[in-house]
């Protein structure tokens, strides 16, 4: 065999090795925590599922591999008691835990227990988004014209996002094509309340917030939104919300808002609130730092107590009328 043929065979082998490494499954370590009750397939291509095995919500499974080194769509996990035990599940069905929990203890994806509650003054938002459904129908008497609205509950740090979400869904979400995201299976009472407290529901904001932030919360969508709405209602039932209602069309300061938080939720609570204004000097949102176990410390006072201080991006702003 001459040198030219040898070089050709060598290069061909290298190309094949490269292609195989791109397409082959990649071994992984850690565990997989289910956030959805997805099917667990024996074969991805054939979609075979002997014994009709589904993931159990919030259960942790040993992680084996992902189906491709690049552009993976599925994880391979071990489901004890299933035959065969090794099954493939879609990436969006849960999230990877780098360290497996000891025994039955499940590590929360938000183990630092820090959150940011983002609540909006809807009339200000609608000043620059008049074409949105929720803005076109806004009236001065509607609930969100006189109360703060839910933007989202964001597990911290900020890069703690898109947990177990597929590349496709992440791309759709980032392009703000939220109507193409899968509808959430919300209970009827949760859906009804959320459409009231989150006006952006009309534009599928709830799908975006779940995909980006809720998937890292460690609970299902119903629990995630129930918790977020309960926290918002505490604010709306306080003198903080009253301060906004009493000053529609007028200016209020960060100091006034913080004093109301101190008054209603305990001394120092106001230091955890970030007042955010738009370029026209209108109050846009309150970003509230929280810390603690939302299940056991389920009161705004408890969650504000040890949260990190926040700095505002404006000292005062106008409470925009609808």
Residue pairs with C-beta under 8 A, 6 or more apart in sequence:
21 69
22 68
22 69
22 70
23 68
23 69
24 68
24 69
25 65
25 66
25 67
25 68
25 69
25 76
26 65
26 66
26 68
26 69
26 72
27 64
27 65
28 63
28 64
28 65
28 66
28 75
28 96
29 63
29 98
30 63
30 96
30 97
30 98
30 99
30 100
31 60
31 61
31 62
31 63
31 96
31 97
31 99
31 100
31 101
32 60
32 61
32 62
32 63
32 75
32 77
32 89
32 94
32 95
32 96
32 97
33 58
33 59
33 60
33 61
33 94
33 95
33 97
33 106
33 107
33 109
33 218
34 55
34 56
34 57
34 58
34 59
34 60
34 61
34 89
34 93
34 94
35 57
35 58
35 93
35 94
35 95
35 163
35 164
35 215
35 220
36 55
36 57
36 92
36 93
36 94
36 220
37 54
37 55
37 56
37 57
38 54
38 55
38 89
38 90
38 93
38 94
39 47
39 49
39 52
39 53
39 54
39 89
40 49
40 53
40 54
40 55
40 77
40 79
40 82
40 87
40 88
40 89
41 47
41 48
41 49
41 74
41 87
41 88
41 89
42 48
42 49
42 50
42 84
42 87
42 88
43 88
44 67
44 73
44 74
44 88
49 87
50 82
50 83
50 84
51 82
51 83
53 79
53 82
53 87
55 61
55 89
55 93
55 94
57 220
58 106
58 218
58 219
58 220
60 97
60 100
60 101
60 106
60 107
61 77
61 78
61 79
62 77
62 78
62 100
63 75
63 76
63 77
63 96
64 75
64 76
64 77
64 78
64 86
65 75
65 76
66 72
66 74
66 75
66 76
66 91
67 73
67 74
67 75
67 76
67 88
71 167
72 91
73 90
73 91
73 166
74 88
74 89
74 90
74 91
75 88
75 89
75 91
75 96
76 86
76 87
76 88
77 86
77 87
77 88
77 89
78 85
78 86
78 87
79 85
79 87
90 166
91 164
91 165
91 166
91 167
92 164
92 165
92 166
92 169
92 215
93 164
94 164
95 109
95 163
95 164
95 215
95 216
96 164
97 107
97 109
99 107
101 107
108 218
109 155
109 160
109 163
109 216
109 217
109 218
110 155
110 156
110 160
110 216
110 217
110 218
112 156
112 157
113 291
113 292
113 293
113 294
114 155
114 156
114 157
114 289
114 290
114 291
114 307
114 308
115 153
115 154
115 155
115 156
115 289
115 290
115 291
115 294
115 303
116 153
116 154
116 156
116 287
116 288
116 289
116 290
117 152
117 153
117 154
117 228
117 231
117 232
117 287
117 288
117 290
118 151
118 152
118 153
118 154
118 285
118 286
118 287
118 288
119 148
119 149
119 150
119 151
119 232
119 235
119 285
119 286
119 288
120 148
120 149
120 150
120 151
120 284
120 285
121 148
121 149
121 244
121 282
121 283
121 284
121 285
121 319
121 320
122 134
122 138
122 144
122 145
122 149
122 199
122 322
123 138
123 145
123 320
123 321
123 322
124 278
124 282
124 283
124 284
124 320
125 135
125 284
126 132
126 134
126 135
126 138
126 322
127 278
127 280
127 282
127 320
128 278
129 135
130 136
132 200
132 202
132 203
133 202
133 203
134 144
134 199
134 200
134 201
134 202
134 203
137 202
138 144
138 145
138 199
138 322
139 145
139 322
140 146
140 321
140 322
142 322
143 196
143 197
144 196
144 197
144 199
145 321
145 322
146 244
146 245
146 248
147 236
147 241
147 244
147 245
148 232
148 235
148 236
148 240
148 241
148 244
148 286
149 197
149 198
149 199
149 200
149 232
150 194
150 197
150 198
150 228
150 229
150 232
151 198
151 200
151 205
151 209
151 285
152 209
152 213
152 228
153 209
153 213
153 214
153 217
153 224
153 227
153 228
153 231
154 161
154 213
155 213
155 216
155 217
160 216
161 212
161 213
161 216
162 170
162 173
162 211
162 212
162 215
162 216
163 215
163 216
164 215
165 173
165 211
165 212
165 215
169 181
169 182
169 211
170 211
172 178
172 180
172 181
173 181
173 207
173 208
173 211
173 212
176 208
178 203
178 204
178 205
178 207
178 208
179 204
179 207
181 204
181 207
181 208
181 211
182 207
183 207
184 206
184 207
184 210
184 221
185 221
185 222
186 194
186 206
186 221
186 222
186 225
187 222
190 222
190 225
190 226
193 229
194 201
194 206
194 225
194 229
195 201
195 202
197 229
197 232
197 233
198 205
198 206
198 209
200 206
206 225
210 221
210 224
210 225
214 221
214 224
214 225
217 223
217 224
219 227
227 294
227 298
230 298
231 290
231 300
231 303
234 299
234 300
235 241
235 286
235 288
235 300
238 260
238 264
238 265
239 260
239 263
239 264
240 257
240 260
240 261
240 264
243 252
243 256
243 257
243 260
244 252
244 283
244 319
247 319
248 319
248 320
248 321
249 318
249 319
249 320
249 321
250 318
250 319
251 316
251 317
251 318
251 319
252 283
252 316
252 317
252 319
253 315
253 316
254 273
254 275
254 312
254 314
254 315
254 316
255 315
257 270
257 273
257 275
257 286
258 269
258 270
258 271
258 273
259 270
260 270
261 269
261 270
261 272
261 273
261 304
262 268
262 269
262 270
265 300
265 301
265 304
266 301
266 304
266 305
268 304
268 305
269 300
269 301
269 304
269 305
271 309
271 310
272 288
272 289
272 290
272 304
272 307
272 308
272 309
272 310
273 286
273 287
273 288
273 289
273 310
273 312
274 286
274 287
274 288
274 289
274 310
274 311
274 312
274 313
275 283
275 286
275 312
275 313
275 314
275 315
275 316
275 317
276 283
276 284
276 285
276 286
276 287
276 312
276 313
276 314
277 283
277 284
277 313
277 314
277 316
277 317
278 284
281 314
281 317
281 318
282 317
282 318
282 319
282 320
283 314
283 317
283 318
283 319
283 320
284 317
287 310
288 304
288 307
288 310
289 304
289 307
289 308
289 309
289 310
290 300
290 303
290 304
290 307
291 303
291 305
291 306
291 307
291 308
292 302
292 303
292 305
292 306
292 307
294 303
297 303
